[in-house]
Amino acid sequence: QVQLVESGGGLVQAGGSLRLSCAASGSFFSIVAMGWYRQAPGKERELVAITSSDGSTNYVDSVKGRFTISRDNAKNTVYLQMNSLNPEDTAVYYCNARLRGVFSGYREYWGQGTQVTVSS
């Protein structure tokens, strides 16, 4: 019923920038929180950034000052602006959404993942 459509990944040189977007579509009442996770080769999936309904944001320490998460509520879309990218940021990035259903409580959804590759 709900889909998260991601875009914006690609190949970039160290020091460059990318902007990821994730749009939620389908049947739901409201967005509780949306964020981004990533999984690098040989590593566990980790939370990168998240924004909640109260407007608060949280970032993993390694991206603080470089990445910015934002939301467009009218479009049900979350963005991740990534600046000063380095090879350690190379990973598959996954959009995550916690949504409130029309007649139910919280449900969690995942995007298909988008590859971000940073060359040295």
ABEGO torsion letter per residue (X at the ends): XBBBBBBGBEBBBBGBBBBBBBBBBEBBABBABBBBBBBBBGBBBBBABBBBAAGBBBBBAAABGABBBBBBAAAGBBBBBBBGBBAAABBBBBBBBBBBBAABBBBBBBBAEBBBBBBX
